[in-house]
């Protein structure tokens, strides 16, 4: 467990002996997530200021709260914003506050210090689509042999990744860390915190182009992961051979290159892919002269790429094929797309967490692989920048080829509906709605036994409410 001594050394470079007695549990930036013995970082935000919740954090058992301005909380404080020698100051009885100049910077500095006290094998994962699913499945595979830490949920940014690193301990052999990208330099900063030795790149799409500017800019940003890897043999870059933008990254690193994909030129490649609907996928896996026949509980042909990434990570980390295959076969619980059977016999494919052009098309392909009357409920895809109109139109064309009924939600998704109509889907089968409540009303009118409903859109549209309402009504 991290101690106050570790914290003061991370922030000041000095370690008072009196601080060793105070050990802390997990860190949190949301007071509702505090566990007894934890530490709370009061971060100022656009909609709420963490300083308003310091007392709540103490009430839930926090022993420390980091603040960057005065708060009306009747607790002692330790001020590190002035030039004092921490070895000469008196340590208050907990719970107490530590004042710093920047609470986010303090969180990051402590996480950086704490990471360097341990020597786990760190696997960094980034890409436009599939990061979170890849993280989950890679962690499942590696956990067949190693005690493995991973980001909870989508804690993959400058706040979430430090919180994850503070969970490290001597008992962990590996850490699988998803790394998000919004602006140039962000992944390089996360790598400076985490020190990954292995990097996995999923693909380069158009998501976040609104902020990054172009696919080339996104590729440059994602390549910061492979640039941060140590040279071979310790460093290994696991790259998607099928994506030219990812292949381009091979020249940006001194790490060993391990390619995966559907092309026989890759080190690890797959063919004879067969979707079995909700039963998963079958495929052949090739490594040199070895060929394996696999069946895994992942949904859709596109899931073979996730399986390849996880298998590649397992191979690089020294796992046997038996361990890798067993990990892949445990992966059903790690996937975001969830199949929900309603009491009326309809099947809902809940892929409402997020959406990008590549994942939207993959979800429509999965819908096409399942028997029944197919209904697609599709929402806006956000942050696509200059690719926005073209991407929504492409999704609309594919929806017309796959779906028997199409319901669209959101201003941008009107382009999906318009393109589907132009591609030949009858107007009586295309409905545009203004909110999730209207979408549920339309679905209740048309849903029949045996129907298959795909629900997918960017997280900001909260399309998970559609699935929840259908389950509740059923």
Long-range contacts (C-beta under 8 A, 24 or more apart in sequence): 1-25, 1-169, 2-110, 2-114, 2-166, 4-64, 4-91, 6-110, 6-113, 6-114, 6-117, 7-39, 7-64, 7-98, 7-110, 8-80, 8-86, 9-113, 10-109, 10-110, 10-112, 10-113, 10-114, 11-80, 11-100, 11-106, 11-109, 11-110, 12-80, 12-86, 14-85, 14-86, 14-87, 15-87, 16-86, 16-87, 16-89, 16-91, 17-87, 18-91, 19-86, 19-91, 22-63, 22-91, 22-94, 24-63, 24-64, 26-163, 26-166, 26-167, 27-107, 27-110, 27-162, 27-163, 27-166, 28-57, 28-163, 29-107, 29-159, 29-163, 31-56, 31-57, 31-60, 31-62, 32-56, 32-60, 34-60, 34-61, 34-62, 35-60, 35-61, 36-60, 36-61, 37-61, 37-63, 38-62, 38-63, 39-63, 39-64, 39-65, 39-66, 40-64, 40-65, 40-66, 41-65, 41-66, 41-103, 41-104, 41-106, 41-107, 42-66, 42-67, 42-68, 42-71, 42-103, 43-103, 43-104, 43-107, 43-159, 44-68, 44-103, 50-103, 54-97, 58-95, 62-95, 63-94, 63-95, 63-96, 64-94, 64-95, 64-96, 64-97, 64-98, 65-95, 65-96, 65-97, 65-98, 66-97, 66-98, 66-99, 66-100, 66-103, 66-106, 66-107, 67-97, 67-98, 67-99, 67-100, 67-103, 68-99, 68-100, 68-101, 68-102, 68-103, 71-97, 73-97, 104-158, 104-159, 107-159, 107-162, 107-163, 108-158, 108-162, 108-193, 110-162, 110-166, 111-161, 111-162, 111-163, 111-165, 111-166, 111-193, 112-162, 112-165, 112-192, 112-193, 114-165, 114-166, 114-168, 115-165, 115-168, 115-193, 115-194, 115-195, 116-195, 117-168, 118-168, 118-169, 118-170, 118-172, 120-149, 120-168, 120-172, 120-173, 120-174, 120-175, 121-146, 121-173, 121-174, 121-175, 121-197, 121-198, 121-317, 122-174, 122-175, 122-177, 122-194, 122-195, 122-196, 122-197, 122-198, 123-174, 123-175, 123-176, 123-177, 123-196, 123-197, 123-198, 123-199, 123-200, 123-313, 123-317, 124-177, 124-179, 124-190, 124-191, 124-194, 124-196, 124-198, 124-199, 124-200, 124-225, 124-228, 125-176, 125-177, 125-178, 125-179, 125-199, 125-200, 125-202, 125-309, 126-178, 126-179, 126-180, 126-181, 126-187, 126-199, 126-200, 126-201, 126-202, 126-222, 126-225, 127-200, 127-201, 127-202, 127-203, 127-204, 127-222, 127-240, 127-246, 128-202, 128-203, 128-204, 128-205, 128-206, 128-207, 128-208, 128-218, 128-222, 128-356, 128-358, 129-202, 129-203, 129-205, 129-207, 129-356, 129-358, 129-359, 130-202, 130-203, 130-305, 130-306, 130-309, 130-359, 131-156, 131-178, 131-179, 131-180, 131-202, 132-156, 132-178, 132-336, 133-306, 133-334, 133-335, 133-336, 134-178, 134-200, 134-202, 134-306, 134-309, 134-310, 135-176, 135-177, 135-178, 136-331, 136-334, 136-335, 137-298, 137-306, 137-307, 137-309, 137-310, 137-327, 137-328, 137-331, 137-334, 137-335, 138-176, 138-200, 138-309, 138-310, 138-313, 138-314, 139-174, 139-176, 139-334, 140-310, 140-327, 140-328, 140-330, 140-331, 140-334, 141-310, 141-311, 141-313, 141-314, 141-319, 141-323, 141-324, 141-327, 141-328, 142-174, 142-176, 142-313, 142-314, 142-317, 142-319, 142-327, 143-327, 144-314, 144-319, 144-323, 144-324, 144-326, 144-327, 145-317, 145-318, 145-319, 145-323, 146-173, 146-174, 146-317, 147-171, 147-172, 147-173, 147-174, 148-172, 148-173, 148-174, 148-175, 148-176, 149-174, 149-175, 149-176, 150-175, 150-176, 150-177, 150-178, 151-176, 151-177, 151-178, 154-178, 154-180, 156-180, 157-182, 157-186, 157-190, 158-186, 158-189, 158-190, 161-190, 161-193, 161-194, 162-193, 165-193, 165-194, 174-317, 176-313, 179-225, 181-208, 181-212, 181-218, 181-221, 181-222, 182-208, 182-211, 182-212, 183-211, 183-212, 183-221, 184-212, 184-217, 184-220, 184-221, 184-224, 185-221, 185-224, 186-221, 186-224, 187-221, 187-222, 187-224, 187-225, 187-228, 188-224, 188-227, 188-228, 191-224, 191-225, 191-228, 192-228, 196-225, 196-228, 196-229, 197-229, 197-230, 197-234, 197-235, 197-236, 198-229, 198-235, 198-236, 198-237, 198-238, 198-313, 198-316, 198-317, 199-225, 199-226, 199-228, 199-229, 199-235, 199-236, 199-237, 199-238, 199-253, 199-255, 200-238, 200-309, 200-312, 200-313, 201-225, 201-226, 201-237, 201-238, 201-239, 201-240, 201-246, 201-249, 202-240, 202-305, 202-309, 203-240, 203-243, 203-245, 203-246, 203-305, 203-358, 204-243, 204-245, 204-246, 205-356, 205-357, 205-358, 206-356, 206-357, 206-384, 206-385, 206-387, 206-391, 207-356, 207-357, 207-381, 207-383, 207-384, 208-383, 209-383, 209-384, 209-385, 209-386, 209-387, 210-382, 210-383, 210-384, 210-385, 210-388, 211-383, 211-385, 212-385, 213-385, 214-385, 214-386, 215-245, 215-387, 216-245, 218-245, 219-245, 219-246, 219-248, 219-249, 222-249, 223-248, 223-249, 223-252, 226-252, 226-253, 226-255, 227-252, 227-253, 229-253, 229-254, 229-255, 230-254, 230-255, 231-255, 232-256, 236-316, 238-309, 238-312, 238-313, 238-316, 240-305, 241-265, 241-266, 241-269, 242-266, 242-305, 258-312, 258-315, 258-316, 260-305, 260-308, 260-309, 260-311, 260-312, 261-305, 261-308, 262-304, 267-312, 268-308, 268-311, 268-312, 268-315, 269-308, 270-304, 270-307, 270-308, 273-301, 273-304, 275-300, 275-301, 275-366, 275-369, 277-369, 277-370, 277-371, 278-339, 278-347, 278-370, 280-332, 281-307, 283-307, 285-311, 287-315, 292-321, 292-325, 294-325, 294-328, 295-329, 296-328, 296-329, 296-331, 297-329, 297-331, 297-332, 298-328, 298-331, 298-332, 298-335, 299-335, 299-337, 299-339, 299-349, 299-366, 300-337, 300-362, 300-363, 300-365, 300-366, 300-369, 301-365, 301-366, 301-369, 302-362, 302-365, 302-366, 303-335, 306-331, 307-331, 337-363, 337-366, 340-467, 340-470, 340-471, 342-447, 342-470, 342-471, 342-474, 343-474, 344-447, 344-448, 344-449, 344-474, 345-448, 345-449, 345-450, 345-451, 346-447, 346-448, 346-449, 346-450, 346-451, 346-452, 346-453, 347-372, 347-451, 347-452, 347-453, 348-453, 348-455, 348-467, 348-470, 348-471, 349-452, 349-453, 349-454, 349-455, 349-456, 350-455, 350-464, 350-467, 351-454, 351-455, 351-456, 352-455, 352-456, 352-457, 352-459, 352-462, 352-463, 352-464, 352-466, 352-467, 353-459, 353-464, 354-458, 354-459, 355-379, 355-380, 355-381, 355-382, 355-456, 355-457, 355-458, 356-381, 356-384, 357-381, 357-384, 357-387, 357-391, 357-394, 357-395, 359-456, 360-395, 360-456, 361-394, 361-395, 361-398, 363-454, 363-456, 364-395, 364-398, 364-399, 364-402, 364-403, 364-454, 365-398, 365-402, 366-454, 367-402, 367-403, 367-452, 367-454, 368-401, 368-402, 370-452, 371-452, 372-450, 372-451, 372-452, 373-404, 373-405, 373-448, 373-450, 373-451, 373-452, 374-402, 374-403, 374-404, 374-405, 374-451, 374-452, 374-454, 375-403, 375-404, 375-405, 375-406, 375-407, 375-443, 375-446, 375-447, 375-451, 375-452, 375-453, 375-454, 376-402, 376-403, 376-405, 376-406, 376-407, 376-453, 376-454, 376-456, 377-407, 377-408, 377-409, 377-439, 377-443, 377-453, 377-454, 377-455, 377-456, 377-457, 377-463, 377-466, 378-406, 378-407, 378-408, 378-409, 378-413, 378-416, 378-454, 378-456, 378-457, 379-408, 379-409, 379-410, 379-413, 379-456, 379-457, 379-458, 379-461, 379-463, 380-409, 380-410, 380-411, 380-412, 380-413, 380-457, 380-458, 380-460, 380-461, 381-412, 381-457, 381-458, 382-412, 382-458, 382-460, 383-458, 388-412, 389-415, 392-416, 392-419, 393-418, 393-419, 394-419, 395-419, 396-420, 396-422, 396-423, 397-423, 399-425, 400-424, 400-425, 403-429, 403-454, 404-429, 405-429, 405-430, 405-431, 405-446, 406-430, 406-431, 407-431, 407-432, 407-433, 407-439, 407-442, 407-443, 408-432, 408-433, 409-433, 409-434, 409-435, 409-436, 409-439, 409-457, 409-461, 409-463, 410-457, 410-461, 413-457, 436-461, 436-462, 436-463, 436-465, 436-466, 436-469, 437-469, 439-463, 439-466, 440-465, 440-466, 440-469, 440-470, 440-473, 443-470, 444-470, 444-473
